[in-house]
Amino acid sequence: MEAKIKDLLNDLKPYINQDGGDIEFIKYEDNYVFIKLTGACAKCANIDTTLNLGIETYLKREIPEIEGVINVEL
């Protein structure tokens, strides 16, 4: 499951990189994907939109078992 999630996140990287950000996979646990948005995306005012309408929607469409995506700040 983690390999598939990482592949899907890699598909999104070019779009996130275009805005000066990046995305890092942290872990998959209890049907939740934990990621870290960095660069310009880390403090962007649209982070919730990117996270919920972009990343989460895409991952849930590809892997229905996913219940949500959580951005963590390490």
N, C-alpha and C positions, 0 to 999 in steps of 0.2 A: 504494500500500500504506500509506504513512504517513497519508494522509487517512482511510482506513478505520480504522486503529488509533486515531487521535485521536478519531474519532467513537465508537468503542467505549469508550475511556477516559472520554469525556464522559458516556456512559451510566452509568458507575460513580461519577462524581463526587458525586452527591447522597448516596449511601450512605457514602462516605468522609467527606464534609462533616458528616454527622450525628454522627460521632464526633470532630469537631474537627480533622480532617485534610484534606489535599488531595493531588492527584496531578498530576504534570506530565510530559508526554511529552518525552523528551530526544532519542532517535534510534532508528532501526530499522537494524540492521546484522547481516549474516550470520545472518539468521533469528532474531535476538534483539531484544527490545524493551527499551530502556533507559528507565527512568522515575525520577522523584524523588518520594518520599513526603515530605510536609511537615506542619507543624503537629503535632497530637497523634500522628499516625501515624509520624512520624519516629523517635521514641524509645519507641514502644509495645512492650510485652513480646510482643504478638501479631503483630508485623510479619511474621514468616515465614508465619504462617497466612494473613494478609491477602494477602500477596504470592503464595504458592504455591497455596493452595486457593481463593482468591477471584479475584484479577486474572489470574494465569497460566491457571487453568482456563477462565475465561471467554474470554480471548483465543484460546487454543488451540482451543476449541470452535468459535469463529467463523472463525478463520483457521488451518487445520491446519498450514500451513507454519511457523508460529512454534514454535521449539524451547524458548524460555524467556523469562522476564522477569527483568531485573536492576535492582535498586534501586541508584541511585548517589547518593553524598553529594558534592555540589559545594561 
